[in-house]
Amino acid sequence: MIGPVRDLRIGVIGYGLRSGLVRLAHRPGAGSALVGVCDPRAERGEQALADAGGGLAVVETVEDLLALDVDAVFVLSPDHLHKEHAVAVLEAGAAAYLEKPMAITTAGCDRILDTAARTGSKVYVGHNMRHMPVVTEMRRLVVEGAIGSVKAVWCRHFVGHGGDFYFKDWHAERAKSTGLLLQKGAHDIDVIHWLAGGYTRSASAIGTLAVYGDAERDGAGGYLPPTGWAADELTTWPPAAQTGINPAADVEDLSMMLMTLDNGVLASYQQCHFTPDYWRSYTVIGDAGRLECFGNGPGGEIRVWNSRKAGYAEPDLVVPVPDAVGGHGGADPSIVEEFLGYVRDGRATLTSVVAAREAVAAGFAATQSLRSGGVPVAIPPRPSAAG
């Protein structure tokens, strides 16, 4: 008779805005349980205790957390700490869940991958958009040949709450994020790569701090309150009237990026942090049609044109974006389940650490280009890169 499966012992570094992932993984008696939290802010340790109903250790250092004999650690700390924290977790022999982006430089990603290869410890990056229904449906249509062979991918990202979030805390500082083309764009670049079936080998970009550079810089910087922001609090308009901007803000709020992929696909990515709306518009063009999403969640749809039209015409196929339960269009529960299965049983994953590295590499190169006059920047692949 097979006995009960032992709970994976879970730790977390940084119990902030993405702590919901850990709450999904806290399943005492059902396969995984949170046993330790490390966060320099006392109120977040108290919140973790309240969320878990007690029964866990709140510690001051990463070393103290790793001493709890954890099997896996959610690294949810600010981006500039991902490399340091991931390397420590992997060196201790635990599996690491890294919130995206993997790191804020290409070299940082490579240090993490090298450590994982040397230690044999598992590393996983939370590119949850690969589990979002709108993305999985677009990917399905591409793989099934609905538009032929992909030749171009375009993405426009309207970040309507940029001034309410990204420009009020550490996200607005180059030293802690490199820039929003990488920090916020890593998700979209990964999706572009997935839909295109290749990785960026050359990137160029232009951008500027168009609006929030002139806004009142009277914020505290540092970290947002534990509650972050809520949709019903987004009342400031126009964006130039925004207050509470991080005094150290030096990243761009408007960026445009061009990519040449290793398989010949061309791609573009535009990101704006002062639009009145918030959503992503993806267009994929093949040699036998194109598809485009209109909306990213329930009520949205993917439209496919694959016959000759004169002017604008109704699509040949409309695919509704499926409904799903949970954060990020149902992606958060799926990605936690995937990570836990990967740690326990080595299950295959939709995400890929090499793909996560390539998303950062493209965003990092584009940011270098943006800040040096828009000249193209080459991206060397990792040896034996695949995934």
C-alpha positions in Angstrom: 0.0 0.0 0.0 1.4 3.4 -1.0 1.4 5.9 1.8 0.4 9.6 1.6 2.6 11.9 -0.4 4.8 14.2 1.7 4.0 17.9 1.3 6.6 19.9 -0.5 8.1 22.4 1.9 7.7 25.8 0.3 9.5 29.1 1.2 9.0 32.5 -0.2 11.3 35.5 -0.6 9.2 38.7 -0.9 5.6 38.5 0.3 4.3 41.4 -1.8 2.0 41.9 -4.8 2.6 38.5 -6.2 2.1 36.7 -2.9 -1.2 35.2 -4.3 1.0 32.6 -6.0 2.2 31.3 -2.7 -1.4 31.3 -1.3 -2.3 29.0 -4.2 0.7 26.7 -3.4 -0.2 26.5 0.3 -2.1 23.2 0.5 -1.2 21.6 3.8 -1.9 17.9 3.6 -2.5 18.1 -0.2 1.0 18.1 -1.6 2.6 21.4 -0.6 2.8 23.8 2.4 4.3 27.2 3.0 6.8 26.8 5.9 8.8 30.0 5.8 8.6 33.7 4.7 11.5 36.1 4.2 10.6 39.8 3.8 12.3 42.8 5.3 9.0 44.5 5.9 7.5 43.2 9.2 3.9 43.9 8.0 4.3 41.5 5.2 5.5 38.7 7.5 2.4 39.4 9.6 0.2 39.2 6.5 1.7 35.8 5.6 1.0 34.5 9.0 -2.6 35.7 8.8 -3.0 34.2 5.3 -1.6 30.8 6.3 -3.4 30.7 9.7 0.0 30.4 11.5 2.3 27.5 11.4 5.1 29.0 9.5 8.4 30.8 10.3 8.9 34.4 9.5 12.7 35.0 9.1 15.0 37.9 8.4 17.5 36.5 5.9 17.5 34.2 2.9 20.1 32.1 4.7 17.6 31.6 7.6 14.9 30.6 5.1 17.1 28.0 3.4 18.0 26.6 6.8 14.3 25.5 7.1 15.0 22.5 4.7 12.8 23.8 2.0 12.2 21.9 -1.2 11.3 24.9 -3.3 11.3 28.7 -3.0 9.2 31.3 -4.7 11.5 34.2 -5.5 9.1 37.2 -5.6 11.6 39.9 -4.6 12.2 43.0 -6.6 13.8 42.3 -10.0 17.3 43.5 -9.3 17.5 40.9 -6.5 16.4 37.9 -8.6 19.9 36.8 -9.6 21.2 37.0 -6.1 18.3 35.2 -4.5 17.9 32.6 -7.3 21.6 31.6 -7.1 21.4 31.2 -3.3 18.3 29.0 -3.6 19.9 26.8 -6.3 23.2 26.5 -4.4 21.2 25.2 -1.4 19.7 22.5 -3.6 16.2 23.8 -3.6 14.0 24.4 -6.7 13.5 28.1 -7.5 10.3 29.7 -8.9 11.4 33.1 -10.3 8.9 35.8 -11.0 9.5 37.3 -14.4 11.7 38.8 -15.6 14.4 36.2 -14.8 16.9 39.0 -14.1 17.5 42.6 -15.2 20.5 41.8 -17.5 21.3 39.0 -19.9 24.4 38.2 -17.9 22.3 37.8 -14.8 20.1 35.3 -16.5 23.2 33.3 -17.7 24.6 33.3 -14.1 21.3 31.7 -12.9 21.3 29.1 -15.8 24.9 28.2 -15.2 24.2 27.7 -11.5 21.3 25.5 -12.2 23.3 23.4 -14.6 26.2 23.0 -12.2 24.1 22.2 -9.1 21.4 20.2 -10.8 18.7 22.3 -9.0 15.5 23.1 -10.8 14.7 26.6 -11.9 11.4 27.8 -13.3 10.4 31.3 -14.5 6.8 32.6 -14.1 5.9 33.6 -17.6 2.3 33.0 -16.9 1.1 34.6 -20.1 1.9 31.2 -21.8 -1.1 30.0 -19.8 -3.5 32.8 -20.6 -6.4 31.6 -22.7 -6.0 34.4 -25.3 -2.3 33.4 -25.8 -2.9 29.7 -25.8 -5.7 30.0 -28.4 -3.5 32.2 -30.6 -0.7 29.7 -30.3 -3.1 26.8 -31.2 -4.3 28.6 -34.3 -0.7 29.3 -35.4 0.4 25.7 -34.8 -2.6 24.4 -36.7 -1.7 26.5 -39.7 -4.7 28.8 -39.7 -2.5 31.6 -41.2 0.2 29.6 -42.9 3.9 30.2 -42.0 4.4 33.1 -39.6 6.3 36.0 -41.1 5.6 38.9 -38.6 4.3 39.5 -35.1 3.2 42.9 -33.8 2.2 43.7 -30.3 0.9 47.0 -28.9 0.7 47.2 -25.1 -1.5 49.9 -23.6 -0.4 50.2 -20.0 -3.2 52.5 -18.8 -2.2 52.3 -15.1 1.5 53.1 -15.6 1.4 56.2 -13.6 -0.6 54.6 -10.8 1.9 51.7 -10.4 5.1 51.5 -12.4 6.2 55.1 -11.8 5.5 55.2 -8.1 8.0 52.7 -6.7 11.3 50.8 -7.7 10.0 49.9 -11.1 10.7 53.4 -12.2 14.5 53.2 -11.5 17.0 51.9 -14.1 19.2 50.5 -11.3 16.4 48.2 -10.1 14.6 47.3 -13.4 16.9 48.3 -16.3 13.8 49.7 -17.9 10.1 49.0 -18.5 10.9 47.8 -22.1 12.5 44.8 -20.3 10.6 44.7 -17.0 7.1 45.0 -18.3 7.9 43.9 -21.8 9.4 40.6 -20.9 6.0 39.0 -20.9 5.1 40.3 -24.4 8.5 39.5 -25.9 8.2 35.9 -24.6 4.8 35.7 -26.2 6.1 37.1 -29.5 8.9 34.6 -29.5 6.4 31.7 -28.8 4.0 32.7 -31.5 6.9 33.3 -34.0 8.7 30.1 -33.2 12.1 31.8 -32.8 14.2 34.1 -30.7 15.4 37.7 -31.3 19.0 38.0 -32.6 19.0 41.7 -33.3 16.9 44.5 -31.6 16.6 48.3 -32.0 14.4 50.7 -30.2 13.5 54.3 -29.6 11.8 55.7 -26.5 11.4 58.6 -24.1 10.1 59.7 -20.7 7.3 61.7 -22.4 4.8 62.4 -19.7 5.8 61.4 -16.2 9.1 63.2 -16.4 7.2 66.5 -16.0 4.7 65.2 -13.4 5.1 66.1 -9.7 7.8 63.9 -8.2 6.5 63.9 -4.7 6.3 60.2 -4.0 8.2 58.2 -1.5 9.8 55.8 -4.0 10.8 52.4 -2.5 7.8 50.1 -2.4 4.1 50.5 -3.0 1.9 49.7 0.0 1.0 45.9 0.4 -2.4 46.5 -1.3 -0.8 48.1 -4.4 -3.4 49.6 -6.6 -7.0 48.7 -7.4 -9.0 49.4 -10.6 -11.5 51.6 -8.8 -8.7 53.8 -7.6 -7.5 54.7 -11.1 -9.1 58.2 -11.2 -6.3 60.5 -12.1 -6.7 62.0 -15.5 -5.0 63.3 -17.5 -1.8 61.4 -16.8 0.2 64.6 -16.5 -1.8 65.4 -13.3 -0.5 62.2 -11.6 1.0 62.7 -8.2 3.2 60.5 -6.0 5.8 59.8 -8.8 9.0 58.3 -7.6 11.6 61.1 -7.3 14.2 58.7 -8.8 12.1 57.8 -11.9 14.5 57.6 -14.9 12.9 54.9 -17.1 10.9 55.5 -20.3 7.1 55.7 -20.4 6.9 55.3 -24.2 9.0 52.8 -26.1 9.0 51.2 -29.6 11.1 48.1 -30.4 12.0 46.2 -33.6 13.2 42.7 -33.7 14.8 40.3 -36.2 14.4 36.7 -35.1 16.7 33.8 -35.8 14.1 32.2 -38.2 13.7 35.3 -40.3 10.4 36.5 -38.6 10.2 40.2 -38.1 8.5 41.6 -35.0 7.6 44.9 -33.3 6.6 45.8 -29.8 5.2 49.2 -28.6 4.6 50.1 -25.0 2.8 53.2 -23.6 2.2 53.9 -19.9 -0.2 56.8 -20.2 -3.1 55.4 -22.3 -6.7 55.7 -21.0 -7.1 51.9 -21.5 -5.2 48.8 -20.5 -4.8 45.8 -22.8 -2.5 44.1 -25.3 -3.2 43.9 -29.0 -1.4 41.0 -30.8 -1.3 40.6 -34.6 0.3 37.6 -36.2 0.8 37.7 -40.0 1.5 34.5 -42.0 1.9 33.8 -45.7 -1.7 32.5 -45.8 -3.5 34.9 -43.5 -3.4 36.9 -40.3 -4.9 36.8 -36.8 -5.5 39.5 -34.3 -6.9 39.6 -30.8 -9.5 42.1 -29.7 -9.5 42.0 -25.9 -7.4 39.7 -23.7 -10.0 38.1 -21.5 -13.6 36.8 -21.4 -15.7 38.7 -23.9 -12.7 39.2 -26.1 -12.1 37.3 -29.4 -9.4 36.3 -31.8 -10.2 37.1 -35.4 -8.7 35.3 -38.4 -8.6 36.4 -42.0 -7.3 33.8 -44.5 -9.1 34.6 -47.8 -8.7 37.5 -50.2 -10.6 40.7 -49.1 -11.3 44.1 -50.7 -10.8 46.7 -48.0 -11.8 45.9 -44.5 -14.0 42.8 -44.3 -15.4 40.6 -41.6 -13.0 37.8 -40.5 -13.3 34.3 -41.8 -13.1 32.8 -38.3 -13.8 34.2 -34.9 -12.6 32.4 -31.8 -13.9 33.6 -28.4 -11.4 34.0 -25.7 -12.2 31.2 -23.2 -13.2 32.1 -19.7 -11.0 30.9 -16.8 -10.9 31.2 -13.0 -8.0 32.9 -11.2 -5.6 35.8 -11.6 -4.2 36.8 -15.1 -7.1 35.1 -16.9 -6.7 31.8 -15.0 -3.0 31.7 -15.7 -1.8 32.0 -12.1 -3.4 28.8 -10.8 -2.2 26.9 -13.9 1.4 28.1 -13.5 1.5 27.2 -9.8 0.2 23.8 -10.6 2.8 23.4 -13.4 5.7 24.5 -11.1 4.7 22.1 -8.3 4.4 19.2 -10.7 7.8 20.1 -12.2 9.4 20.1 -8.8 7.8 16.9 -7.6 7.7 14.8 -10.7 9.7 16.6 -13.3 6.7 17.2 -15.5 7.0 19.0 -18.8 6.2 22.7 -18.7 4.8 25.3 -21.2 7.4 27.8 -19.8 11.1 27.5 -20.6 14.0 29.0 -18.7 15.9 29.4 -22.0 12.9 31.3 -23.4 12.8 33.4 -20.3 16.5 34.3 -20.8 15.9 35.1 -24.4 13.0 37.5 -23.5 15.3 39.4 -21.1 18.1 39.4 -23.7 15.9 41.0 -26.3 14.5 43.6 -23.8 18.0 44.3 -22.5 19.5 44.7 -26.0 16.5 46.9 -27.0 17.0 49.1 -24.0 20.7 49.5 -24.9 19.7 50.5 -28.4 17.1 53.0 -27.1 19.6 54.8 -25.0 22.3 54.9 -27.7 20.4 56.4 -30.6 18.4 53.4 -31.8 21.3 51.5 -33.4 20.6 47.8 -33.7 22.2 45.6 -30.9 23.1 42.0 -31.6 22.1 39.3 -29.1 24.4 36.3 -28.9 22.5 33.0 -28.3 23.4 30.8 -25.4 25.3 27.7 -26.4 22.9 24.8 -27.2 19.9 27.2 -26.6 16.6 25.4 -27.1 13.1 25.5 -25.5 
